[in-house]
Amino acid sequence: MESPWSNHPGAARHPSFAKEGNFHNLHRSAIYVQGQSVPQDYAEAGRWYRKAAKQGNAMAQANLGSLYAHGRGVAQDYAEAARWFRMAAEQGNAMAQANLGSLYAQGRGVAQDPIQALMWLRLAAVRFPAGGEDNRKVVELMNEVAARMTPAQSKEAQRRVGEWQPTQ
């Protein structure tokens, strides 16, 4: 079960410009991911994403996580993907929340944990536009995870959703 949000078409667009350098770093990343006027180069994109990600940019963190999840420009490493997705997810990035939930559901890079999976998927579901493709995919995966859970596990996931607060 591969995460449906890792290749989100807007992944390299609409950056947060809260920190100096994010625009330049993310713009540079987008050029290399999309092959705009330069050859497509995921390794180079990853270098630029990393610069913005280290400055705390959630979109860059989520995109860097996607590169690690798919082994694009870097060695495939689900644990490293989870680390970057978590940083972005904790800031409220829906794409990262969905991807992190998917990793917990599958036990890739993290211990399989249906409670964590459902928590992150529920958080993502409310952030994606209702009726949109991303929302449909996250709800579908959320339902698959919930179907394998006990009522107590589902209740615990919901409790965690209610207590969750973004870090920035």
Order of alpha helices (4+ residues) and beta strands (2+ residues): alpha-alpha-alpha-alpha-alpha-alpha-alpha-alpha
